[in-house]
Amino acid sequence: MDGRRSDTRERIRSVAMELFSEHGYEKTSLREIAERLGVTKAALYYHFRTKEDIVASLSEDLRGGVDEIVRWAEAAPEGPERAREIVVRYGALLHSLGKDMIRFWHENQPAFRDLGFGTSLRYQFRVLADLMTAPSREPLAVFHARQALLAISWSLSMMGDLDLTDEESNAAAVAIALGIVERM
C-alpha cells in the first residue's frame, strides 16, 4: 500500500509541476491539478491539503539533496578536488530532479520566497560556495564558485528550447561550471 501511496504522491507532484510551469504557481488551482490527474479534489487532499504542501515537498527534494552534498563536503579534504566534486554532485542532483523541477523553481521564485523556502535555498547555495573556496574564501573565488553553481541551475532551466537531451544539457552545464571552477 505504501508503494501505491508513494506513486500517487509522485504523480501529483509531477502534474502539479507541469501545471505550475505552464500557468504559474499563482494561477494553478488544486481543482486543476485534480482534473489533470483524473481524480477528485478529496482524493488529492488525502495526499496534499494545499498547493503550499506540494511546493514544500518539491523544495524538500532540493534541500535534502544539497544537505547531502554539504555533509559530504564537510567531511572531505579542502581544496580544488572538493570544489570540483561539489560541482559534479550539484549537477547530478539537479539532473535527478529534472528540467521541469528546475524550470519551475526558477520561474516561480516569488512562490518559493513567499512560502519561506527561498531563504533556506539561498543559504544552502552560499554554504556550497563557501565549502568550494575554503579555507581562504577570497571574495573573487566565492564569486566564481557561485557562478559555477548558477551555470548549472540556469543552464538546466533556460535551455529547454534547445534540441538536447537532459543528459547532454547536464553534461554541458557541468563542463561549463568546471571551467569556471578552474579560474578560482
N, C-alpha and C positions, 0 to 999 in steps of 0.2 A: 504494500500500500504506500509506504514512504517513497518508493521509486516513482510511482504514478503521480503522487503529490508534487514531487520534485520536478518531474517532466512538465506538469501543468504550470507550475510556477515559472519555469524556463520559457514555456510558450507565451505566457502572459507578459513576461519581461521583454521577450523578443518582439511581440506585436506592439507593445507599448512603445518600445524604442523606435520601431518603424513609424508609428503614428506621430510620435514626438518629433522625429526627424522630418517627416512630411509636412506636418502642420504647426509644429512648435509645441512646446510643453503647455503653455497657457491656453492654446486653442484646442487641445485634445481633452476629451472627457472620458470618464470611466465607462459611460454608456457606449461610446465609440469603440473603446477597447473591447468591451464585451461583445459588441456586434461583429467586429472583425474576427473575433475568436469563435463566434457562433455559440456563445453561452449567455446565460442571464447575468444581470448585474449581481444578483445574490451569489451566484457561483463564483464570480470574480471577487466579491467581498470575502469569501471564505479564505482566499489567499492574500489579498491586499485590500485593506479598508479604504485607502486613499491613493491618489497619484503620488503623493509625497512618499508613501511607503514603497512604491515601485522604484522611485528615484533613489531612495535610501538603499534599497537592495542592490541597485546598479552601482551606486558610488561605493558601496562596501566592497565590491569585487576589486575595484581600482585601489581603494585604500588598503585593503588586505594584501594585495599584490605588492604595493610599494612598501608596506611594512615588512614583508618578507625580504625584499631587496635590502632594506635598511638593516635588518637583523644580520643578513649575510655579510654586508659591507662592514658593519661594526666589528665583526669577528675576523675579517680579512686584513692582511697587512696593508698599510697605507702605501700609496704610490700609483704610478701610471697604469699598472696592470689592473688594479682595483677600479680605477676610473673607467678603463675600457670595459671591464666586466659589468659595471653598473649600467653602462650604455647598452650593452648586449642584452642584459636581463630586462631592462626597461623596455627595449624594443620588443622582446619576446612577450612581455606582459601585455603591452598594448596590442600586439598582434593577436594574442589569445583572446582578448576582449572583442576584437573585430572592429572593422572600419565603421560600422553603423554606431557602435557604442562611442567610439572616439569622436565621430562627427556630431553625435547627439550631445556629448559632453561640451564640445566647443560651441555648437550653435545655441545651446541653452544655458550659457553661463549665468544669466540672471536667475534662473530657477535654482541652480546649484548654490549661488550666492545667497538668495533669499531663504533657502532651506538650511543654510549654515554648513553646507558640505564644501563649498569653495575654499573657505578659510583653512580647513584641515588639509585639503589637497594642495593648496599653495605652500603650506608649512612643510608637508612631506617633500614637495618638489625642491624646496630650499635645502632641506636636510640632505637629499641626494646630492645636490650640487656641492654642498659643504663637504660631504664624505668624498666626493671626487677630487677635491682640491686640498684635503688635509695633508699635512698639518699646517701649511702656510696660510691657506685660504686668502691668497692675494686677490684683491678685488677684480683684476682683469681675468685671472684664472677662473674665479667664480662666475664671471660674466660668460666666459667661454663654456663652462660646464652647463650653465643654464641654457645657453644657446644650443648646445648639443642635445639636451633633453627636449627642448622645444622643437628642434629639427625633426625629431621622431614624431612627436604628437601632432605637430602642424602638418607634416607631410602626409600622415595617415588620414587626417581629417580633410585636407584641402585638395588631395589629388585623386579623389574618387571618380572624376570625369575622364581620367586617362585610361587607356586600354592596357592596364597592367593587372596582373593577378595580385591577390593580397600578399603572397609570398614575395613577388617582385617589388612591390611597394615597400614592404617591411625591410627587405634586404638593402634597397637603395637608401631608405631613410637611415638605417643603422650605419651604412657606409659613410654617408654624409656626416652623421653625428661623430663617428670615429675620427673623421678628418678634422673636425673642429677640436676634438679632444687632443689631437696631436699638437695643436697650437697652444695648449695651456702651459 
